[in-house]
Amino acid sequence: MLKITFSARPNARGPRSLAIALIAGIALSFAALAPAADAAAPEDTIGISAKPQAAGDDSVGRTRFSYQMSPGQTLDDVYVVTNSGTTAQTFTVFATDAFNTAEGGYGLLDTGVQPADAGAWVRFGGETSVTAALQPGESREVPFSLVVPADASPGDHAAGMVVSALADDGQVLVDRRVGTRLYVRVPGDLQPNLTVDGVSASYTPSINPLAGEATVTFTVRNAGNVALSGGLKTEIKGLFGIGLTSALETEVDEMLPGSTRTVTTTVSGVGQWVFLNPVVTLYPSVDAEALNPGPLTSVTRDTILFAVPWVLLGLIVLGLGIWGWVVFSRRRDARRAQAWIEYTEAEARRKAESEREPAVVAAAGPTRSESP
């Protein structure tokens, strides 16, 4: 216990009161820190990580399973699962089919949904799944076999290796999953075919007739049997193929065979040149870790768009109207001025003639009549 003694001097009340208040504040701060430290203690967390086992002299490690296998062929591999959380946990490892999500991502079927393609070709010691109880920080090698059916069709078959951990948060059962892509290329008639269909365009004008926006919407379809990604180039051309803007380059994430995706690109700085020709070019490509499917062919599609510069035309019409009114007013004023000049000249002549007649009469004098 800390004991503090103060001298009883009459003139020391102010400093003594300040010291007491300061010590009381420090004591309260220490008292408040103890429960706060307890409240900030980290809670147990569930963490999962998994990756393919490094093969041979692969020091970097694979990020996906990628195989080329013939129908009826069997292959063995290893999946490494790690408990990266702070509590012991039992994980379930299984395989399932893959698909492209609406946003273009690589999606896997929900837990419990039976796969029908490459996800159904994976076996763990003859079973479709295997469990692993791991302590925090512990890793486990999970061997599996991949058996390609004898009637497997040529092309890419996409799936995913999944590690699932179920946890009860007190209200609902939460399924925490991580996955690794798995591709099986079955040789045969490979058809890498990424197409562009249904190109449409719209134009958004601006006050500046040279600063509008062209929005181009189209559908990208993987009509072949090979998983492909690609680079897109969108540009706006005018009459005779004259480029009106710089090319806008974007990427198309990997698309699995049979999938479609709607893509919208917006090109800025498009002038209102009446005739616009939006052009889309797609350059197919494969992932760096994917097997080479052979030559890939780019595809180009276009459409026609009309962007009439109504504001500019309105200004031109208004300017022509003002110019025409000015010309008309000048001519009308000139006619009026000419008519006034003619009128004043006529009046001057009339007045001069009327003044000249009395003068002539006066000069002639009076006349007398003589009797016979």
PyMOL commands that set and color helices and strands:
alter all, ss='L'
color gray80, all
select helices_A, chain A and resi 10-39+118-121+239-241+310-364
alter helices_A, ss='H'
color red, helices_A
select strands_A, chain A and resi 48-52+65-68+74-83+89-100+106-108+122-123+129-134+139-147+155-168+173-186+194-204+212-222+228-237+248-255+260-270+274-285+299-302+305-307
alter strands_A, ss='S'
color yellow, strands_A
deselect
rebuild
show_as cartoon
